[in-house]
Amino acid sequence: LPSLAGFVVGHAGLYQALAMFAVAYFIIGMTVLSVCAIATNGALDAGGAYYMISRALGPEFGGSIGIMFFLANVCGSALYVLGLVEAVVDSFGIPPGQEAGTGVHVLPQSYWYELLYGTVLLALCLLVCLVGASIYAKATFLIFLIVAVVLGTILVSFFTTRPLKVPILLPHLNGTEIDNGFFTGFSLNTLRDNLGGGYEVDYTTGQMMSFSSVFAVMFNGCTGIMAGSNMSGDLKRPSYSIPRGTISAVLFTYLVYNLLAFFMCATCNRILLQKDYGFLRDISIFPPLVTVGIYAATLSAAMSNLIGASRILYALARDDLFGRALALAKKTSASGNPVMAVILSWLVVQVVLFSGKLNTIASVVTTFFLLVYATVNLACLALEWASAPNFRPTFRYFTWHTCLLGIAGCCVMMFLISPVSASASLGFLLLLLLALHYLSPSSTWGYISQALIFHQVRKYLLMLDVRKDHVKFWRPQMLLMVQNPRGSARLIDFVNDLKKSGLYVLGHVELQDLDMLPSDPLQPQQDSWLSLVDKLNVKAFVSLTLAPSVRHGVRQLLFTSGLGGMRPNTLVLGFYDDEAPQDGLARHPAFTSAREEVPLGFPPLRAPTTPKLLSAREYVGIVADALKMLRNVLLARQLESLDKAWELRWAASPPPTIHVWPVNLLRPDSARYADTCSLFLLQMACVLNMARAWRRACLRLFLCVEAGTMPHAQEEKLHQLLKDLRIQAQIQLVPWDAVTRLHWQTCRGPPGGPVEEEEGVVNFPTNTTQVSDEYVCAANKLVLEQSPVPAVRFLYLPRPPADTSLYPLYLHQLELLTRGLGPTVLVHGVSAVTSTQL
């Protein structure tokens, strides 16, 4: 403490020194509050700050900051060893320019000799750390007593030592030169001379000092606040000891630094402070004790950083974030001391010692520590903002403001000290984050990101007011009913393209009675469905329900799925036919890798001879229920035969097409292109075309015309409609007199008879009985003959008849209409979804 205070005051002066201490301890104080809050919120294990950050922010942040904190402690240990070597050489080294030493000055001075001295001192630290935390604690307590006694004698010396002149030997090009420093005792003139800054060249490194470089060296003397938290795995009651010990240390050292700074400025001239960092020996009432105190304090700091680095490395290895790379560091002694982590940390410190002078690595160490402190504050801030009920620290003297101030202070000082080191540190942190995100295994620690997302989503969902909905901002919100994902993989992927950034829910109905079961059978299935969503890479939620019938289950999901303004407005069903289901998951690219297996949580597909879970009447009833609840309905047929990768390949020539038939083919006497359902069908086709995978596809709109109805006028009107709706599509005229003639022959009505325009007539209850199979087959052939063969077709889905006895006939007509068409989507819309306004 005294030597560091002399260095700071000598270059910065009293005012700037006090400002440095204030800034440093402000940052440290804010960080200490965050450390205390996290430390008192649950059981702590080995790793200190790493353990706090990783359990709060997740493995990516925790692992990357853990590595940087490890490096900070390693470099800090090397820094203190180099500082101790400097003090030893200053006391016992042969003066520059002399070949042989005299008296106690017997140690040769050179780079390699100083490296040797550092290696010996580091080996002493290694021996203490290898014995274990207990001997380290005893050694540090003894050192604390020695330092306290030394500090007391120094404070007394300021008052008792008489003014004296201190000769200083300085290295020079031609040998050495002697300068004189003065200890004046308490003097107002001396104090006045030392108030301002006077940065000079540091005589140990030859580098010009500045505010940032002095602050970097000074801040390293304050980083010991994390020593207690680094030993969290060795403390009996870390939640009790860390807050009390850390806060006491911060207050004590801050007081001592300020007191020493004032005393030195009032008693020592600038030359003595700048040119002789060991001047306290010359003014002390017992000089050898000062030397012992400096050595003991520096050795203690070196050991503290070394054992802290080993505990962080051990915690990283035990969490398996880096796999086999740190497997060796897991090994411990019989007493639980991580000896291999200590040895590995010692080796890295030994490598850092080759850097030479301590000021060379001071800025790097400071940057690393500031980054760690900022992340500790970030962890506490995230826990506070997440408002999780289980975040109940017994230490309450903090707020999110203190966390934010700590983060801001750390970031500002990082770039003030060394913009290059700060930028490099952040880049290194980003690389570690990305590597751990993609390579590290998942953890069960809990992710603060999930808590923060929940907090924000809840807030924005409450702000999403359904009363403020407007057609301009309409988007499809899909509920896709899936019986077994094994037979619906491509349909799930297709609907994902249709959702256009809207809500997408995969619904499933389990036909069981909860009264007859010991527990909920849906909970074990949830993980299989979520894994399916991840593997298929679709942005969907999963909603499962129990019901006595499929129809009741779909009703439940339509009523309850979603939240607030995010509720399904469109129901998607697979088509009801007699085709045998095919296992699409087995052929899906996400599951064809040798390393992947098809999820075993889903049962095998239904055999062709096995009866279905719902009848044709119930299936049509589901469609009718959805329309009554004002939900749009999509029926998808043969979507499992759609090979999207092949159909939409870049080499495809001509480009793939999407055929759109916006006319009710089952009611030719009411064919219109501008009703709600037709416009919804156009919108869905356009939405599909806007998806990234489908952008190369061309929309082709088919206009069914009859002789004598001015087809070009109809085409021009449709062109104008598409222009107003900003939909890019080709229009193709399709004569269908031969098809409609079959309908009129069956109905025995005149082709030129009146056509009602009301929506109710379009869905006239007896309309189903008026359409013959011959007509429907002819309409199917008309659709099928249009070339080229499209990737998918969109057809108009008429409303089911009001008479439930006609449901099977209605479904039969739909089956005839879509037979052999390939991937086809039948669409019925009940809500206005298009807008021509800004």
Number of C-alpha atoms within 10 A of each C-alpha: 18 24 17 20 23 29 23 27 30 31 26 27 25 26 15 18 29 19 12 21 22 15 17 22 19 17 24 25 20 25 31 26 25 28 26 26 25 29 27 21 15 16 12 21 19 23 28 27 28 32 26 24 28 26 21 23 24 22 29 24 23 26 28 25 25 26 18 23 27 26 23 25 31 27 29 33 33 34 30 24 31 28 21 23 25 20 19 18 21 17 17 18 19 20 23 17 12 11 9 11 14 12 7 10 16 15 19 19 15 12 12 12 14 22 19 14 19 24 21 14 17 25 14 13 23 21 14 17 26 19 14 19 18 13 13 20 14 11 15 19 13 14 20 16 12 19 21 14 14 23 20 11 18 24 16 13 17 24 12 14 16 12 15 14 13 17 14 17 16 16 15 11 7 8 12 15 12 11 13 14 21 20 26 19 22 18 14 13 13 20 21 13 17 26 19 17 20 16 18 16 14 15 14 15 13 9 13 11 17 17 17 17 19 23 26 26 22 22 25 20 19 19 22 19 21 24 21 20 31 28 22 26 19 19 18 9 12 23 23 15 17 26 23 12 15 22 16 12 16 18 12 11 16 15 12 16 18 16 15 22 24 21 18 26 26 24 22 28 23 24 16 23 26 23 22 24 21 21 23 23 17 18 24 20 17 15 16 12 19 26 17 14 22 24 19 20 20 23 22 23 22 28 27 25 28 28 31 31 32 28 29 27 28 27 25 29 21 17 18 17 22 17 14 10 10 18 17 13 24 18 16 15 12 7 8 11 21 23 22 20 27 25 18 17 29 25 15 15 25 21 13 18 24 16 16 18 19 23 21 15 19 22 25 24 29 29 30 25 25 28 24 23 29 24 25 31 30 22 26 29 21 20 23 18 16 19 13 15 6 9 16 16 15 15 18 12 11 18 16 17 11 21 27 18 17 28 24 15 20 28 17 13 21 26 15 16 21 18 14 14 18 24 14 14 18 15 12 13 20 15 13 18 19 14 14 20 16 10 13 16 13 13 13 8 12 14 15 20 15 12 17 18 12 14 15 13 12 14 11 11 13 11 11 15 12 11 7 7 11 11 13 13 9 14 18 22 22 28 33 25 24 20 18 17 23 22 21 21 22 23 25 22 18 18 21 24 20 22 22 18 13 18 21 27 24 21 23 24 24 16 15 15 12 13 8 7 9 7 9 13 14 15 10 10 12 15 13 15 21 13 13 19 18 13 16 18 12 16 16 21 16 17 20 21 19 19 17 13 16 23 18 18 22 24 16 16 20 21 13 12 21 18 12 13 15 16 21 24 21 27 24 23 22 19 21 19 14 10 9 12 15 17 17 18 21 16 14 17 12 16 17 13 9 6 6 10 12 16 17 8 14 14 10 12 16 15 11 11 8 8 9 12 11 12 13 17 16 18 19 22 16 21 24 20 18 21 19 11 14 14 22 24 26 27 19 22 25 21 24 23 13 17 13 17 10 11 18 18 14 11 9 11 7 9 16 22 22 22 26 27 21 26 24 20 23 25 20 20 18 19 19 18 20 14 17 18 26 25 22 23 26 28 20 24 24 21 18 22 22 16 16 9 14 20 14 17 19 20 24 19 21 20 22 22 18 16 9 6 9 10 17 11 10 16 18 12 13 17 17 12 16 16 13 13 16 13 17 15 18 13 17 13 15 15 16 17 14 13 21 21 14 19 25 18 13 14 14 10 10 10 16 8 8 9 13 11 12 11 11 10 14 21 17 15 16 13 16 22 12 14 20 17 15 14 24 23 18 20 22 21 18 16 21 18 10 13 9 13 15 23 23 22 24 23 25 23 23 22 21 22 20 13 10 16 10 18 21 16 16 23 20 15 20 20 19 19 24 25 17 14 19 19 20 23 28 22 25 26 27 21 17 16 21 18 14 11 8 4
